[in-house]
Amino acid sequence: MEWLKCVKDFVTVVEEKSFSRAAARQNTTASALSKHIKWLEKELGATLLRRSTRKLSLTEMGEILYAKASHLLTEWDDIKSELLQNNRTAQGHLYVGIPHWFEMKSFMEIVPPFLKKYPDVRLEVFTGIQPFSGTEVDFDLFIARDDVLTEQDNLHRYPLFTIHRHLYAAPEYLKTRPKIKSLHDLLQHNCLYNRVFDHEGMWKFSEDSLHVKGNFTSDNAKAVLDMALAGQGIVYFSDFLVEEYVKERKLERILPQYHSDPAAICVFRRDSRYLPHITKTLIQHLQNHFKNK
């Protein structure tokens, strides 16, 4: 007799607390289930169920078998589901959260080729929402700096790339302002900052820090960057967000010896034993995109 089949029947009887209900769920007969459980008891040399006209109850051996078998059967079902999904193309609905600064450039470069390759996938992208913070949106994935979610211990992290921040300003701004030779010279300048990363204007460098002031601040990285491009002041920005403007000479790096500690950008998902194929596919697409950069 098949061992796995008999164990599954035993678990079903325990969950339903009835041979007749378990038989209906398994599309078989109560007598067949009884026969399977008796075979298990013979194999194990122990009684698993106490049967009476009023109720079923587990013996000590039955409790041990149920606790271990129910967990393993769930694992097996997850494995089976994942393998079946891997045989199919990615499809379904994904809710993805991204910060404003990531929206500016990187993610919008990634989405078109992904959806072209997987036309049966639907993406809903949300920006500027605090991840996994009790919002109405139940994210499948969220992209953020690793240090933003340090208090969340129930998340899986998948590293994408590492960033550094440097100081930048438009050439037209620098031409009309005092020369910048040291970090403290910034106190004579209009410093534009992002309230999310630079609380109360505190710029933290790998070996120093400075409390800066300016006439513009925002929680939207694009707004801060646009002000810098318009020649309105100095920004402390991630290099990968401004590289094209540096190449076009719309921005210049200043005081290059001052930079942030490296920060890891990761894609996060809630801790779960089962990773849906569609979610796994997008994570791999993101990692491959940045690996080739």
N, C-alpha and C positions, 0 to 999 in steps of 0.2 A: 504494500500500500504506500502511496506517496506521502512522505513525511511532511512536506510543506503544505500540501492540501489539508492534511489532518490538523496541523497547527493553526491554519487560517480558520478552519471550522471551529476549533476550540475557542479562539479569540472572539469570533462572531457570537457564539453561544454566550460567552461571558458578558459581552457588550449588550446583547439583547435581553439577557437574563431569562431566556426562554428558548427551548428547542424549536417550538413552532414558529416563533418570530424569526429566529436565526435561519430556519429552513426556507422561509419565504424570501428573506434577504439574499440567500445563496441560491435560490431557485432549485431547491432539492427537497428531500423529505426529512422529517424529524428522525425517523429510524436510521436513515443513512448517516446523519450527524452523530447519533448515538453510537453507531458502529465505529465511526472514525475516532471518536474520543476514547472508546474502550480499547481500540488498537493502540492509541497513544499511551494509555495507562499501562497496557501490557508491555510496550516497548520500554517505558521508563521504570517499570516495576513499582509504581506508586499510584494511589488514587488522586485524581485531580479535582473532581467535582463531587460534592455531596448532593445527592438527588433526593427530593421529597415531593409530595403531592402539592405542596404550597410554594416552594421556592428552591432555587439553586444557590449553592454557596461554594466558595473555593476552599480547598484544603491548603495547608502551608505550601506544599509542592505546586499546587495549582496557582497560587499567588505568585510564586517565583517564575513559573513558566509564562504566566500572563504578562507580568511586568516586562520581561525581557523580549518575549515574542511580539507583543504589540508594538514595541519600539522598533524592532528589526523589520517588521512587516511594513511600517510606515516608511522606513528608509528604503526598502525594496521598491515600494510604489513610487517614491521620488526618483529613484534610479531609472525605473522603467519609463516614467513620464519624460525624464530628461533625454533618454536615448531615443524615444519616439519623436520628440520635438527636434532633435538634431538631424533626423532624417528628412525634416521638412524645412522649407525656406522660412526665414524670419517673418513673422506677421503678428499683428495685434496693435495694442494701444500702449504708449509709454508716456508717463508724466515726468518731465525733466526740469529740474530747477537749476538756474545759473545766476551768478552775480552780474550786476550791471557791467562791470569792467570786462568780463569774459564775453558778454554779448557783443561788445563793441567790435570785436574782430574775429576771434578764433572760432567760436561755435557756429557762426553764420557761414564760415568757410567749409565747415564739416558737414552741415546738414544736407545741402543739395546732392553731393555724391552718394551719401548714405541712402537717401530716399530714392534716388535713381536706381541704386543697386537693389533696394528692398522696397518695391512699390506697394506692398501689402502692409507696410508699417505706417502707423499714424503717430506723429509726435505732437505732444502739447508741451510747449516750453513756457516756463514762468520765470520772470526776472525780478530781482530785488526782494524776494521773499526769504525770511529767515528759515533755513532748512530744518525740517523735523522738529518744529517748535510748537506743535499743536495747531497748525493752520488747517484750513479745510482741505488743502491739497495734500494728497497722500502720494508723495514722490516715489517713483521707482528708482530714480537716480538724481544725485545732486552734485554739482561741480563746485569746489571751493578750495581755498587754501587749507592745508592740513591743520594749521594752528587755530583756525576759526572754530573747529568742531572738537576741540580737545576734551570737552566735558562729556561728549557722547561716546559711551563705551560699547554701544550695541550696534556699531556700524562696521561694515567691511570697507576697507580703503583700497583703491587701485591707483597707484601713482601714474601720473601722466607726464609731468615735466617739472623742472625746478626754475624758479625765477629769482632775479635780483632787482633791486630798485636803485636808480641813480637820479641825480639832479639834472633837470633839463629846463631850457628857456629858449624862446625864439630869438634869433639874431637881432631883430629890430628892437627887442626889449633891452638886450645887453648893450647895444650901441649907445643908448641914452641914459644908462644908469651907472652908478659907481662900480669900479672894477671889483671882481670877487676873487680874492686871493686866499681867504681862509673861511672856515665854516661860520665864524661869528660875523663875517661880512654880510651874511644873509639877513642879519637883523636890520640892515639898512634897505632891505628889498621887500617887494610885495610877493609874499609866498602864498600860493594857492593850494589848498589841501582838501583831501577827501575825509569827511567826518567819520567814515566807517573804519578806516585804517589808521588815521592820525588824530586820535582823540584830543580835542582841545588844542590842535596844532602842534602836537609833539612828534617830531621827526626822529625816529630811532635808527641809528647807523650801527654797523657792526662793532665800532669801538668808541662811539660817542652818541650824543643826542642833543637836540636843540628845540626849544619852544619857539615856533615861528608865528608871525602875524601877517595878515593880508586882508584885502577888501572883498575876498570871495571864497566861499567854501560850499561844498555840496556833498550829498551822499551818492551822487551820480558821477562816476569816473569820466564819462564822456563830456559832461558839462565842464569839469575841471580842465580836461585836456583841451577842449575848444577855446577856453580862455587863454591858456598858454600859447596856443597856435595863433591867437589874435594879438599876441604881444603884450599880454596883461600882467605877466609875472612868471615866477619860478615854480616848477612842480617837482615832486619826488615820485617818480613813476617806474613801473616795471618796464624793463628794457624791451621785452617782446611786444609791448603795446605801442611803443613809439618808434620802433626800428625803421619803419618806412618813412616817417617824418624826418628822421635823422639822415637817411639816405638822400632825401629830397632837399635837405638843408633848411627845413622849416623849423627844426629844433636843433639845439646844440647841447651836448653833455658838458656840465661844468663840475669842477672839483671831482674828477673821476676817482680819486682815492677814497672818497666817502661813498659808501654803498651799504645796503642792508645785508643782514645775514640771509643765506639762501632759504627760500620757502618752497615747500612741495605743493604742487597743485594736484589734487586727487579727485577721482570720481568716487562718490560714496553711495552705498545702498544699505538698507536695513539688514541686520543680521538674520539670515535665514538659511536653513539647510539646503533648500531647493533654489537654484538659480535658473529662472526661465530662459529659454533659448533666445528670445527677443532681447532681453536685458543683456545677456552674455555677448550677443552679437554687437550691440552698440558699444559696450565697454571695449571689446577688441578693436572695433573701428576707431574709437578715440585713441587707444594706445598706439595703434599702427600709424595713425595720422601724425602724432607728435614724435614717434620714433624716427620717422623719415624726415623730420624737419631739420 
